[in-house]
């Protein structure tokens, strides 16, 4: 399971600069004019994990594999995008395929960087994007309703789906996202959402893009964004995209020094990644051996056989047991042999719910 996050926002708010920093490349051209990104940039980014780093130092494997996140950066959306305005509308389909959205909001003043409006206004800027996403979902739903209505003439069993779609259409038409829709039949709604992949049903994380002066203390733009996000039960992560892009080329020691100088333990972009995991209820378990140390992504609450299935379907089908050591205990006792000798390795069966940071060895037979 890999986490996929779409990056959206108005033109010229720092999306491509942030994408460059996330991927530690210059794949996304950044320039001081709208619609710089005319193709959806995609990149697979490793998830920073100090537990993996610790295991690598101890085990010294031939290979190291971190959990990953796919980021998709599309052209800036503008008012009227759902009607074909600008270039971002061409790539709305790419957002549908993602699990979550990072909405980049400009939270700094700079007369040298053009903004689509007279000046940044987080409330208005967010409203433009959200409205276009809602309208895009509404258009897609109306096409679905047309098909259902035709099919229902010969199949009365489709009426519950039509009723649900009509209720959702009314909800979207009132300017409310799918995430706020309260369905009477949750299973019916879940199936519809799985088919349609509504953009506004996805988890949203707001990235407040500030200048370096805004990192230490929230400015008025960030405070306004936090108020808006709180009303939506959404998270806000503060980033300085330009500083993060510059930091991407530093060594690990230099990055640490840079972050310490800013009073931070992890970069804003690392916070985006980790917040994405938390928001979507994802955790990682670890496998460690001389050939490879690897982090695997699973849903929080997954059982041992389900976790085994992420490695290979045969592991789940022929699951016998899981040998589990908490990562802290693994490190404390110098590895698997020491943990076994200390009696901290547990043998768990099919009902065991894997915990974040478990180091696991699966026994199976097929």
C-alpha positions as CSV (number, residue, x, y, z in Angstrom):
1,X,0.0,0.0,0.0
2,X,1.4,3.3,-1.0
3,X,0.1,6.7,0.0
4,X,-0.8,9.0,-2.9
5,X,-1.2,12.8,-2.3
6,X,-2.4,15.4,-4.8
7,X,-1.0,18.9,-4.5
8,X,-3.5,21.7,-5.4
9,X,-3.8,25.4,-5.1
10,X,-4.1,28.6,-7.0
11,X,-1.4,29.5,-9.6
12,X,1.8,30.9,-8.2
13,X,1.3,29.9,-4.5
14,X,4.4,27.7,-4.4
15,X,3.1,24.3,-5.4
16,X,5.9,23.5,-7.8
17,X,8.5,24.9,-5.5
18,X,7.2,22.6,-2.8
19,X,7.1,19.7,-5.2
20,X,10.8,20.3,-6.0
21,X,11.6,20.2,-2.3
22,X,9.6,17.1,-1.7
23,X,11.3,15.2,-4.5
24,X,14.7,16.8,-3.9
25,X,14.9,17.4,-7.7
26,X,14.1,20.2,-10.1
27,X,11.6,18.2,-12.1
28,X,8.9,20.7,-11.6
29,X,9.9,24.0,-13.2
30,X,9.1,26.9,-10.9
31,X,8.7,30.4,-12.4
32,X,7.1,33.7,-11.5
33,X,4.0,33.3,-13.8
34,X,0.7,31.3,-13.7
35,X,0.4,27.9,-15.2
36,X,4.1,27.1,-15.1
37,X,3.1,23.5,-14.5
38,X,1.4,22.3,-17.7
39,X,1.8,18.5,-17.1
40,X,1.0,16.7,-13.9
41,X,4.3,16.0,-12.2
42,X,4.5,12.8,-10.3
43,X,7.2,11.5,-8.0
44,X,7.7,8.7,-5.5
45,X,9.1,10.1,-2.2
46,X,10.6,8.0,0.6
47,X,9.0,8.5,4.0
48,X,11.7,9.7,6.5
49,X,11.8,7.2,9.4
50,X,14.5,7.2,12.1
51,X,13.5,3.7,13.1
52,X,14.6,2.4,9.7
53,X,17.8,4.4,10.0
54,X,18.5,2.9,13.4
55,X,17.9,-0.6,12.1
56,X,20.2,-0.1,9.1
57,X,23.1,1.0,11.5
58,X,22.5,-2.1,13.6
59,X,21.8,-4.8,10.9
60,X,23.9,-3.4,8.1
61,X,21.7,-4.8,5.3
62,X,22.6,-5.0,1.6
63,X,19.5,-3.0,0.8
64,X,17.3,-0.4,2.5
65,X,13.7,0.4,1.5
66,X,11.6,3.1,3.1
67,X,7.8,3.4,2.9
68,X,6.9,5.7,0.0
69,X,4.4,8.5,-0.9
70,X,3.5,9.4,-4.4
71,X,3.0,13.2,-4.9
72,X,1.0,14.5,-7.9
73,X,1.5,18.2,-8.7
74,X,-1.0,19.7,-11.2
75,X,-1.3,23.1,-12.8
76,X,-2.8,25.8,-10.7
77,X,-6.6,26.0,-10.6
78,X,-8.5,29.2,-11.1
79,X,-12.0,30.4,-10.9
80,X,-13.9,28.7,-13.7
81,X,-11.6,25.6,-13.8
82,X,-14.6,23.3,-13.8
83,X,-15.8,25.0,-16.9
84,X,-12.5,24.7,-18.7
85,X,-10.8,27.9,-17.5
86,X,-7.0,27.7,-17.1
87,X,-5.0,24.5,-17.4
88,X,-5.6,22.9,-14.1
89,X,-9.0,21.5,-15.2
90,X,-7.2,19.2,-17.6
91,X,-5.7,17.3,-14.7
92,X,-8.5,17.1,-12.2
93,X,-8.8,13.4,-13.1
94,X,-5.3,12.9,-11.6
95,X,-6.5,14.2,-8.3
96,X,-9.3,11.6,-8.3
97,X,-6.8,8.9,-8.2
98,X,-5.1,10.2,-5.0
99,X,-6.0,9.3,-1.4
100,X,-5.5,12.7,0.1
101,X,-5.0,16.3,-1.0
102,X,-2.4,18.9,0.1
103,X,-3.9,22.3,-0.5
104,X,-1.1,24.9,-0.7
105,X,-2.2,28.3,0.4
106,X,0.0,31.4,0.0
107,X,0.5,33.0,3.4
108,X,3.2,35.7,2.7
109,X,3.5,39.1,1.0
110,X,6.0,39.7,-1.8
111,X,5.4,42.3,-4.5
112,X,8.0,40.5,-6.7
113,X,5.8,37.3,-6.8
114,X,2.6,37.7,-8.8
115,X,-0.6,36.6,-7.1
116,X,-3.8,35.9,-9.1
117,X,-5.6,38.3,-6.8
118,X,-4.6,41.8,-5.6
119,X,-3.1,40.2,-2.5
120,X,-3.2,36.9,-0.7
121,X,-6.4,36.1,1.2
122,X,-6.5,32.6,2.6
123,X,-10.3,32.5,3.0
124,X,-11.0,33.7,-0.5
125,X,-8.2,31.7,-2.0
126,X,-9.3,28.5,-0.4
127,X,-12.9,29.2,-1.4
128,X,-12.0,29.5,-5.1
129,X,-10.3,26.1,-5.1
130,X,-13.0,24.3,-3.0
131,X,-15.8,25.7,-5.2
132,X,-14.1,24.4,-8.3
133,X,-13.6,21.0,-6.8
134,X,-17.2,20.8,-5.7
135,X,-18.4,21.9,-9.1
136,X,-16.2,19.2,-10.7
137,X,-17.7,16.6,-8.5
138,X,-21.2,17.9,-9.3
139,X,-20.6,17.6,-13.0
140,X,-19.4,14.1,-12.7
141,X,-22.4,13.1,-10.5
142,X,-24.9,14.6,-12.9
143,X,-23.5,12.5,-15.7
144,X,-23.9,9.5,-13.5
145,X,-27.5,10.4,-12.7
146,X,-28.3,10.7,-16.4
147,X,-27.0,7.1,-17.0
148,X,-28.9,5.8,-13.9
149,X,-32.1,7.4,-15.0
150,X,-32.0,5.8,-18.4
151,X,-31.1,2.4,-16.9
152,X,-33.9,2.6,-14.3
153,X,-36.6,2.5,-17.0
154,X,-35.9,-1.2,-17.2
155,X,-34.6,-1.9,-13.7
156,X,-36.6,-0.5,-10.7
157,X,-33.9,-1.8,-8.3
158,X,-31.8,1.2,-9.3
159,X,-34.2,3.6,-7.6
160,X,-32.2,3.7,-4.2
161,X,-29.1,4.7,-6.1
162,X,-31.0,7.4,-7.9
163,X,-32.4,8.7,-4.6
164,X,-28.9,8.8,-3.1
165,X,-27.4,10.5,-6.2
166,X,-30.2,13.1,-6.1
167,X,-29.6,13.8,-2.4
168,X,-25.9,14.2,-3.0
169,X,-26.5,16.4,-6.0
170,X,-28.6,18.7,-3.8
171,X,-25.8,18.7,-1.2
172,X,-23.1,19.6,-3.7
173,X,-25.3,22.2,-5.3
174,X,-25.5,24.0,-1.9
175,X,-21.7,24.4,-2.1
176,X,-20.8,21.6,0.4
177,X,-18.1,19.0,-0.1
178,X,-18.9,15.3,-0.3
179,X,-16.9,14.8,2.9
180,X,-19.7,16.6,4.8
181,X,-22.5,14.5,3.3
182,X,-24.5,12.4,5.8
183,X,-25.8,9.4,3.9
184,X,-28.8,7.4,5.2
185,X,-27.4,4.2,3.6
186,X,-23.6,4.3,4.3
187,X,-22.9,1.1,2.3
188,X,-24.6,2.4,-0.8
189,X,-22.7,5.7,-0.5
190,X,-19.4,3.9,0.1
191,X,-19.9,2.0,-3.2
192,X,-20.8,5.2,-5.1
193,X,-17.8,7.0,-3.7
194,X,-15.5,4.1,-4.6
195,X,-16.8,4.2,-8.2
196,X,-16.8,8.0,-8.6
197,X,-13.7,8.9,-6.5
198,X,-15.2,12.2,-5.5
199,X,-12.4,14.8,-5.1
200,X,-14.1,16.6,-2.2
201,X,-14.5,13.3,-0.3
202,X,-10.7,13.1,0.3
203,X,-8.8,14.1,3.4
204,X,-7.4,17.6,3.0
205,X,-4.2,19.0,4.6
206,X,-3.6,22.7,4.3
207,X,0.0,23.7,3.7
208,X,0.5,27.3,4.7
209,X,3.3,28.5,2.5
210,X,5.1,31.3,4.5
211,X,8.3,33.2,4.1
212,X,11.2,32.6,6.5
213,X,9.9,35.3,8.8
214,X,6.6,33.5,9.2
215,X,8.2,30.2,10.4
216,X,8.8,31.3,14.0
217,X,5.4,32.8,14.6
218,X,2.0,32.6,12.8
219,X,1.3,35.7,10.7
220,X,-2.3,37.0,10.1
221,X,-2.6,34.8,7.0
222,X,-1.7,31.6,8.9
223,X,-4.1,32.5,11.7
224,X,-6.9,33.0,9.2
225,X,-6.1,29.6,7.6
226,X,-6.0,27.8,10.9
227,X,-9.5,29.2,11.8
228,X,-10.9,28.0,8.4
229,X,-9.3,24.6,8.7
230,X,-10.6,24.1,12.3
231,X,-14.1,24.6,11.0
232,X,-13.5,21.7,8.5
233,X,-11.6,19.5,11.0
234,X,-8.6,19.7,8.7
235,X,-5.0,20.0,9.7
236,X,-2.6,22.8,8.9
237,X,1.1,22.4,8.3
238,X,3.3,25.5,8.0
239,X,6.0,25.3,5.4
240,X,8.4,27.7,3.7
241,X,8.6,26.1,0.3
242,X,11.5,28.2,-0.9
243,X,13.6,27.4,2.2
244,X,12.7,23.7,1.9
245,X,13.7,23.7,-1.7
246,X,17.1,25.2,-0.8
247,X,17.5,22.7,2.1
248,X,16.9,19.8,-0.3
249,X,20.4,20.0,-1.6
250,X,22.1,19.9,1.9
251,X,23.7,17.0,3.6
252,X,22.0,15.3,6.5
253,X,24.2,17.2,9.0
254,X,23.6,20.5,7.2
255,X,19.8,19.9,7.2
256,X,19.9,19.2,10.9
257,X,21.8,22.4,11.6
258,X,19.3,24.3,9.4
259,X,16.3,22.9,11.2
260,X,17.8,23.5,14.6
261,X,18.4,27.1,13.7
262,X,14.7,27.4,12.8
263,X,13.7,25.7,16.1
264,X,12.3,22.6,14.4
265,X,13.0,18.9,14.7
266,X,11.6,18.0,11.2
267,X,11.0,19.9,8.1
268,X,7.5,21.2,7.1
269,X,7.5,18.8,4.2
270,X,8.3,15.8,6.5
271,X,5.3,17.0,8.6
272,X,3.1,16.9,5.5
273,X,4.1,13.3,4.8
274,X,3.6,12.2,8.4
275,X,0.4,14.1,8.7
276,X,-0.8,12.3,5.6
277,X,-0.1,9.0,7.2
278,X,-1.9,9.9,10.4
279,X,-4.9,11.5,8.6
280,X,-5.5,8.4,6.5
281,X,-5.0,6.0,9.4
282,X,-1.8,4.4,8.0
283,X,1.1,2.9,10.0
284,X,4.3,1.1,9.1
285,X,5.7,-2.2,10.3
286,X,9.3,-3.2,9.7
287,X,11.2,-6.2,8.5
288,X,15.0,-6.6,9.2
289,X,17.6,-9.0,7.9
290,X,21.0,-9.1,6.3
291,X,19.5,-8.8,2.8
292,X,17.1,-5.9,3.5
293,X,15.7,-3.5,6.1
294,X,12.2,-2.4,4.9
295,X,9.3,-0.4,6.1
296,X,5.8,-1.6,4.9
297,X,2.7,0.6,4.9
298,X,-0.6,-0.9,6.2
299,X,-3.9,0.4,7.5
300,X,-4.0,1.0,11.3
301,X,-5.9,-2.0,12.7
302,X,-4.6,-4.5,10.2
303,X,-4.1,-8.1,11.5
304,X,-0.9,-10.1,11.2
305,X,-2.1,-12.1,8.1
306,X,-3.2,-8.9,6.4
307,X,0.2,-7.3,7.1
308,X,1.9,-10.4,5.8
309,X,-0.2,-10.1,2.6
310,X,1.5,-6.7,1.8
311,X,4.8,-8.6,1.4
312,X,3.3,-11.4,-0.7
313,X,-0.2,-12.9,-1.1
314,X,1.3,-16.4,-0.3
315,X,2.3,-15.0,3.2
316,X,-1.3,-14.3,4.0
317,X,-2.8,-17.4,2.4
318,X,-0.4,-19.7,4.2
319,X,0.1,-17.7,7.4
320,X,1.2,-19.7,10.5
321,X,2.4,-17.1,13.0
322,X,4.2,-13.8,13.4
323,X,7.3,-13.3,15.5
324,X,7.1,-9.8,16.7
325,X,9.6,-7.5,18.4
326,X,8.9,-3.8,19.2
327,X,11.5,-1.7,17.4
328,X,12.7,-0.1,20.7
329,X,13.3,-3.5,22.2
330,X,15.0,-4.7,19.0
331,X,17.4,-1.9,19.3
332,X,17.9,-2.1,23.0
333,X,18.9,-5.8,22.9
334,X,21.1,-5.5,19.8
335,X,18.9,-7.3,17.3
336,X,16.8,-10.4,16.9
337,X,19.0,-12.8,18.8
338,X,19.4,-10.5,21.8
339,X,15.7,-9.8,21.8
340,X,14.9,-13.5,21.8
341,X,17.4,-14.2,24.6
342,X,15.8,-11.4,26.7
343,X,12.3,-12.9,26.2
344,X,10.9,-9.8,24.4
345,X,10.0,-11.5,21.2
346,X,6.4,-12.4,21.0
347,X,4.7,-15.2,19.0
348,X,1.4,-13.9,17.7
349,X,-1.4,-15.6,15.7
350,X,-4.0,-14.6,13.2
351,X,-5.9,-12.2,15.5
352,X,-2.9,-10.1,16.4
353,X,-3.3,-6.4,15.3
354,X,0.1,-5.1,14.1
355,X,1.4,-2.0,15.9
356,X,3.3,0.9,14.4
357,X,7.0,0.1,14.5
358,X,6.7,-3.6,15.1
359,X,9.6,-5.6,13.7
360,X,8.0,-8.7,12.3
361,X,9.1,-12.1,10.9
362,X,6.3,-14.1,9.3
363,X,6.1,-17.9,9.3
364,X,4.0,-19.3,6.5
365,X,3.4,-22.5,4.5
366,X,1.7,-22.9,1.1
